[in-house]
């Protein structure tokens, strides 16, 4: 009888144990089938955002003056050198007529009071840089012949070849920063444009006037940044918070609807900077939480865990 009771109780205990094992917690099974993704969240904020286009501009001196002979004669003395910086009124050439050169001393010997010299001093008409010297000592020149060429220091400009499809943005870029290769930044002003378009490149040339305080060689290529679009109070998010498909024609964010669930919200993207993206539509509340890390690849209504 005792063996029978022992066997009965043992059987009941075994059945209870098996039953307990088969009735696992449904919540545990649900958690196992729905993994929780750790994420970090951010909130939208308003910021000034602009979109730029960067182009090249080439330095040039628009005005050149020619130092010309005012007599027929010989170059007796010259101080002009190519690349020399000269001021207005600087003595560059001394000319002497061929008559003075041949008989001038004889006349002075006959009558010292006559003071016949036949010498003419040629000076620069404006400040600038001598870019070309045409004659040296001993050369015979005629009246009106160019002796040297001076580029006007005050006529420094940068020439910008702007694609014609962007010509509508020049009206909002009257003042422009010109960045030189050495890092120097010059303030520029759009002073005019050429009334023609390059037939091959379809670009129109604009003239950017800059301060002549710095000696800049002609032909220097600088960078010019034009504002293409600007929004003063843009609704922005970090770049990592906005996701897109492979063709980048559809964009969305993952928004928290509670402390553990994120849903997919399609958005319309606006201006994009190095670290921020403008969200044009929809308008979010300042308290809305948007996932910025851990959002890649998660599905709509995904289970997530917010990390600090």
Secondary structure, 3 states (H helix, E strand, C coil): CHHHHHHHHHHHHHHHHHHHHHCCCHHHHHHHHCCCEEEEEECCEEEEEEEEEEEEEEEEECCEEEEECCCCEEEEEECCCCCCEECCCCEEEEEEEHHHHHHHHHHHHHCHHHCCCCEEEEECCCCEEEEEECCCCCCEECCCCEEEEEEEHHHEEEEEEEEHHHHHHHHHCCEEEEECCCCCEEEEEEEEEEEEECCCCCEEEEEEEECCCCCCCCCCEEEEEEEEEEEEEEEEEEHHHCEECCCCCCEEEEEECCCCEEEEEEEEEEEECCCEEEEEECCCCCCCCEEEECCCCCCCCEEEEECC
